[in-house]
């Protein structure tokens, strides 16, 4: 008789969830109850979070899971939307298998529903034969040395170039500080929206970033670093939002910057500060995010010594290849949408981004 079972749990009220996440070496900030609460508050997703219990009612595995209805994707159980990676977190392969099977059963029970898992682990192929795996986007990850060792970025030429850029920012009077209040967040958000519009990219709503700020900040899971110009009234030049997970990882999540301030190298100064803070804190990995189809962004992330690491997506039922092509950069519809997006008013970019993230 199997001594384990899959149960629905509420991570906000069941302390076992957070305790298991805190104790697991492969946990991510995206497994934390505060992240799940932010997704539900900002986008209204219905939670269906699963746990694997043993006979003593101890949790030996979890799978964060939400249900959403998309205009394109239809009914979907996802782990997790707007998250770099989540998927099952388990004490062993047997618990992970039970969790994935439980999620598949829920998709089967909800007629015409799909299941999608985002994970770093390509090993789900061996435990989830019902699901179809696909390589996802590539993330650029910098492995940080121990804080007792020297922190350098590549060879002496590359390291020197970065130091000169950071020194240029300092000589110009650029200051880096951590955001302190909601006013800082709102001012940065205006830069973020304008930056996303310039790139023709979909922006998260203020409701989402505010939920991250309010719910994750008390746990030390989010930080917003701001680059300000010289003088008391120098103004905001750039800012980046980071997600932190103990000594495991720091994720570069969102960025906003003034185009006319780029010669002052505020983004270099922000990353220099963030990477050195992580290194001194004993963090093992600094994740600079993806750069699909953007050679300039790839160069920026590679210069810090970051190497590409592939994410994986798993689907049930197996999708046809045609369902995965709408976001490809060579898609003419996507190119036309990108061009149009750049000319929309700021408020429209926020509202449409909110709708796309909620219902896509």
N, C-alpha and C positions, 0 to 999 in steps of 0.2 A: 504494500500500500504506500502511495506517495505521501511523504510527511510534509510536503510543501504545497502551498496553494497561492493562487493569484487573487488579490483583493483590491478593491477601489479604496483609495485613501485621500484624505485632504491634507496636503503638506502644510497648510496654514495652521491646522489644529493638532495634527499628529506629530509630536516631537520626535518620533522615531525616524521620520524622513530626514530632517535636518541633521540629526546625529549620524545617520548612515552616510549622508553626503560628506559631512565633515571628516569622517574617518576613512573614506575611500581614496586611494592614491590617484585614481583616474577621474575623479569628479571635476566638473567645470562649474563656473559661475552660473551657467545656464541650467544646472540641476537644482540650484538653490530656491527655496520657497519664495524669496523676495523677487527673483526674476519671474517666476511663474505668476505671482500676484500682479506684477507690472504688465505682463502680456494680457492677462484677463481684464485688468482695469482699463487698459488703453484700447483694446480691440474687442472686448466682449466675448472672447473665446470660451467655450464651455469646457471645463476641466474633466478629464477622464484619467487621472493619474493612477498608475498601477504600482503595486508593491508585491513582492514575493515574500511570503511569511513561512517560517519553519514551524515545527510543532509547538515550540515554546513562544510563538507569536513574535519572534524577533524578525526584523526585516533583513533579508539577505540579498535583496535586489530591488531596484526601482526603475520605472519607466515613465518619465513625464510625458503626458499625452493630452492634447487638446483637440476639440472638434470644431471645424470651421466649414462654412459653406462659401465656395468661391464661384464666381461667374464663369471662369475658365476651367478650374480644376474640379468643380463640383463639391460633393460632400467628402471631406477629408479628415482623417485622424492624423495628426502631425506631431512629431517630436523632433524639433519644435519649430514653428514659424518664427522668422526674424531672429533666429539664434544660429550662431556659427555651427554648433554641433551640440547634440544632446544624446538621444538614444538610450539604450539600456545601460544601467550601471549596476553591476552584480558582483557577488562574492565569488562566483564560479560560472562556468559555461552552462551548467544545468539550470541555474537560476535565470541566466540571460535567455536561454531557450524558452523557458516557461513564460517569461515576460513577453517575448516577441509573439509566441503562440497566442497568448491572451489578447494582445493587440490585434492580431489577425482575426481572431474570433469575433472581436467587437466590430471590425470592419465588415465581416461576413453577415453579422446580425443586422447591421444597418444597411439595408438594400442599396446597392450601387455606390457604396462608400469606398473610398480609397484609403490606404495607409501609406504614410511616408515617414521614413526615419532619416535623420541627418546625423552622421557620426564620423569620427576620425578612424574608426576601426573597420578595415576591409574584411575582417574575420566573420562578419555576420553571414557570409556565404555558407559557412560550414554549419551554422546552427539555425539558419532560417531558410530552408530550401524553398519555402512557399513565396519568398520575396525575391525580387530581381534587383541586383545591385548595379549601380552606374557610378563612374567617377564623377565627382562634383568639382567645384572650383578649387583652384590652388591657393593656399594661404602662404604668406611669407613669414617664416618663423626664425627668430634669432635666439640661439642657445646661449645663455649667459654663463660666464665662468663663475666660480665661487668668489664670494666677496673678498676673499684673501688674495685672489689673483688679479692681475692687471686686466682692465677692460679696454680692448682695442677693437677697431673696426677695420678688419682686413689688413692689407700691407701698409707700410709706412706712408706711401703716397696717398692712398685712399683715406687713411686715418687723419693725415695732415690736412687734406682737403676739407674734411668734415669739421675739424677744429677751426680752420680758417673761416668757414661759413658761420660757425657759432660765435667766433670772436667778432666777426663783422656785425652780427646782430647786437652783441654786447656793446661794441664801440659806437653803434648808432643809438644806443640808449634803450634797446628793446629789453623789457623785463618780463620774466615768467613768474606767474603766481597761480595758486590754486583758487578756483572760484569759491566764493564764500556764501552766497545767498541766491534767492530767486531772481533778483535783479541781474546778477551776473549771468545766470542761466538764460534769461530772456534776451539779453544783449547778444550773447553768443549765438543763440538760436537764429537770430536774424541773419548773421553771417553764414550760418550753416545752410539756411534755405536758399540764399543767393548763390552760394557755391554749388549746391546741387542743381539749381536751375541752369547755371552756366555750363555744367557738364551734361545737361540733358538727362539727369538721373532722378529717380523717384526719392523723395524726401519723407522721412518720418514726421509725423505730426508733433506739435508741441506737447500734446497730451501724453504721447509716448515718452518723450525725453523727460518730461516733468515726473511721470510715474517712476522712471528709473532713478531720477534724482531723489524723490521723496522716499521711495521704498528700499533702494539699495544703499543709499548713502549712510544710513544709520548702522549698517553692517560693515562698512568700509569696503564695499564692492564696486563703487563708482567714484571716479575723480575727473574733474574738468580742469585742464590746465589752460591758462589764458596768456597770450603774448600781447603786451601793451607797449605803445610807442613811448618815446622820450618825453619827459616832463610830466607834470601832474595831470595835464589834460591831453596826453598823447593819444588816447583813444585805443580801442581794441583793434588789433591787427589780425589776430588769428586765435583759434582755440580748438582743442581736441578733447574728446570724451574718451575715457579709458575705463575698461572693466577689469577689476582685479580679483584674483582668486588666491588668497594666501601666499604661500611661497611657490606655488605651482606656475602661475601664468598671469601676464598682463595682456589684455587685448586692446589694441587701438581700434575704436569703434566708429567714431564720427568726427568729421573735421569741417570747420568753416574758416575762411580766410578772405581778406580784402585783396583783390588782384593787384592793386597799386602798391601793396605792402610787400609783395613777394621779393623784390630786390633786397629787402632788409633781412631776409632769411628767417622769418618767425617760426616756420614749421620745423626747420632744422634745430632751432633753439628749444622748441617744445619737446621734440623727440630726444634730444641730448639730455634734457632734464629728466624726462620720464624713464629713459633707459638707465641712467645712472641711479635714479631713485630705486628702481626695481633691482638693480645689481647690488646696491648697498643693503637692500632688504632681504637678500638671499633668494630672490625669485629665479626660477630656472629657465623660463621661456618668455620672450617678448614677441607677441604676435602682431605684425604690422598689417594684417588683413590681406585681401586679394587685390589683384591688378589685372584681371582678365581683359586682354585686347588693348591695353594701354601701355605702350613701350616706355613712355616717360615715367609712369608710375612704377613700372617694374624696375627701372634704373634707380629710382629714388629708394625703393625698398631693398634692393640688392646692395646698395652702397653701404648700408648699415651692417652687412654681413648676414642678412636674412636669407634662408634657403627655402625653396618651394616645398610644401607638404600638401598632399592631395586629401581633400575631404571626399566622403562617399555618401551617396543617397541610395536608399533601399525602398522599393515600391511593392505594394500589393493592391490589386493584381498587377502583373507586369505591364508597363505602359508601352504603347506603340512608339516607335522612334519619332513619329510626326508630332507627338504631343510634347516633345522636349525642345522644339526648335524655335518657339516664339521669342525667346530671349537671345538668340544668337545675333552677334554683331553684323553678320552678313545678310540678315533678314531685311528686305526692303521696307516692310511695314515698321520694323523696329527703328530703322534709320529715319524714316519720315516722322515717327512719333518723337524721336529724340530731337530733331530739328524744331518741331512745333513747340516742344516743351520749353525750349530756351527762350521763347518769346512770350510766355505766359506771365501774368502778374504774380507777384510773390504770394499773395493770399491764395490764388488759384493753385499754385504749386503745392502749398501745404494741404489744401482741401482735397485735391485730386490724389496726392500721395497717400493721404489717410485712407481714402476709398480703395485705392489699388492695393495697399498693404492689407486692408481688412477683408477685401472680397476677391482678390486675384486668385 
